[in-house]
Amino acid sequence: VQLQASGGGLVQAGGSLRLSCTALGDIFNINVMGWYRQAPGKQRELVAKIHMPLSGLTYSNYADTVKGRFTISGDTAWNTKHLQMDSLKPEDSAVYYCYAEIVVANTKNIGVDYWGTGTLVTVSS
């Protein structure tokens, strides 16, 4: 199993970017998918994630700093999610990491954490 991340780049403050994450491999279920970010000199922090349990309702969590500006959305491909980032601010600049908790096929429904490679987002003032 691996996560394939794309998107990111350089944008002016107030602009928008979209990140994408695709989970590839022999997957039974994606329990959670989302993004964390890490700015220079800071700890990695949660940006947003969506929970997709087999036995319950889908719901999302967002960091307070991005609520109302960032949105996780689905795709026609069940194994892909997007993070739409609007009204970007310079403080959103960071390396963004796609994350997922995945149940691999034939593993007794145990979720395992996977990380994609980081994507640099730079917001200029």
C-alpha positions as CSV (number, residue, x, y, z in Angstrom):
1,V,0.0,0.0,0.0
2,Q,1.2,3.5,-0.7
3,L,-0.2,7.0,-0.9
4,Q,0.3,9.1,-4.0
5,A,0.2,12.8,-3.3
6,S,-0.1,15.6,-5.8
7,G,-0.8,19.3,-5.9
8,G,0.7,22.2,-4.0
9,G,3.0,24.9,-5.3
10,L,3.3,28.7,-5.0
11,V,0.4,31.0,-4.7
12,Q,-0.3,34.5,-3.5
13,A,-2.2,35.2,-0.3
14,G,-5.9,34.9,-0.9
15,G,-5.4,32.4,-3.6
16,S,-6.3,28.7,-3.8
17,L,-4.6,25.4,-4.3
18,R,-5.8,21.8,-4.3
19,L,-4.0,18.8,-3.0
20,S,-4.9,15.3,-3.9
21,C,-4.2,11.9,-2.3
22,T,-4.7,8.5,-3.8
23,A,-4.3,5.2,-1.9
24,L,-2.9,2.4,-4.0
25,G,-2.6,-1.3,-3.2
26,D,-4.6,-4.2,-2.0
27,I,-7.0,-2.2,0.2
28,F,-10.0,-3.5,2.1
29,N,-11.0,-0.1,3.5
30,I,-9.7,3.4,4.0
31,N,-10.8,4.3,7.6
32,V,-9.3,7.8,7.6
33,M,-7.7,10.0,5.0
34,G,-6.4,13.5,5.4
35,W,-3.5,15.9,5.5
36,Y,-1.0,17.1,8.1
37,R,1.5,19.9,7.6
38,Q,4.8,20.9,9.0
39,A,6.3,24.4,8.8
40,P,10.0,25.0,9.3
41,G,10.9,24.8,13.0
42,K,7.4,23.6,14.0
43,Q,5.8,20.3,14.8
44,R,3.7,18.4,12.3
45,E,0.0,19.3,12.8
46,L,-3.3,18.1,11.7
47,V,-4.9,20.1,8.9
48,A,-8.0,18.0,8.0
49,K,-9.1,14.5,7.8
50,I,-12.2,12.5,6.9
51,H,-13.3,9.4,8.7
52,M,-15.0,6.7,6.6
53,P,-15.8,3.8,8.9
54,L,-17.5,0.8,7.4
55,S,-19.9,0.7,10.3
56,G,-20.7,4.4,10.7
57,L,-21.3,7.8,9.2
58,T,-18.6,9.7,7.3
59,Y,-17.4,12.8,9.1
60,S,-14.5,15.3,8.9
61,N,-12.2,17.1,11.3
62,Y,-10.5,20.4,10.6
63,A,-7.9,22.4,12.4
64,D,-9.4,25.6,13.8
65,T,-6.9,27.6,11.8
66,V,-8.3,26.3,8.5
67,K,-12.0,25.9,9.2
68,G,-14.1,27.7,6.7
69,R,-11.2,27.9,4.2
70,F,-10.2,24.3,3.6
71,T,-12.5,21.5,2.5
72,I,-11.9,17.8,2.0
73,S,-13.9,16.3,-0.9
74,G,-14.3,13.0,-2.6
75,D,-13.6,11.9,-6.1
76,T,-15.2,9.6,-8.6
77,A,-12.4,7.2,-7.6
78,W,-13.2,5.8,-4.1
79,N,-9.5,5.8,-3.1
80,T,-8.9,9.5,-3.8
81,K,-9.6,12.6,-1.7
82,H,-8.8,16.2,-2.4
83,L,-8.0,19.1,-0.1
84,Q,-9.3,22.3,-1.5
85,M,-7.5,25.2,0.1
86,D,-9.0,28.7,-0.4
87,S,-8.2,32.1,1.0
88,L,-4.7,30.9,1.6
89,K,-2.5,32.9,4.1
90,P,1.3,33.1,4.4
91,E,1.0,31.1,7.6
92,D,-0.4,28.2,5.6
93,S,3.0,27.7,4.0
94,A,4.4,24.3,4.9
95,V,5.1,20.9,3.7
96,Y,1.8,19.0,3.5
97,Y,1.6,15.3,4.1
98,C,-1.1,13.0,3.0
99,Y,-2.1,10.5,5.6
100,A,-4.4,7.5,5.7
101,E,-5.4,4.8,8.1
102,I,-5.9,1.8,5.8
103,V,-7.1,-1.8,6.4
104,V,-5.2,-3.9,4.0
105,A,-7.1,-6.8,2.5
106,N,-7.0,-10.0,4.5
107,T,-5.5,-8.4,7.7
108,K,-8.4,-8.9,10.2
109,N,-9.7,-5.4,9.9
110,I,-6.7,-3.8,11.5
111,G,-6.0,-0.2,10.4
112,V,-2.4,0.8,9.7
113,D,-1.1,4.3,9.3
114,Y,0.4,5.3,5.9
115,W,2.1,8.6,4.9
116,G,2.7,10.1,1.5
117,T,5.6,12.1,0.5
118,G,5.4,15.8,1.4
119,T,4.1,18.4,-0.9
120,L,5.4,22.0,-0.5
121,V,2.8,24.8,-0.3
122,T,4.2,28.3,-0.3
123,V,1.9,31.3,0.1
124,S,3.5,34.7,-0.6
125,S,2.3,37.8,1.0
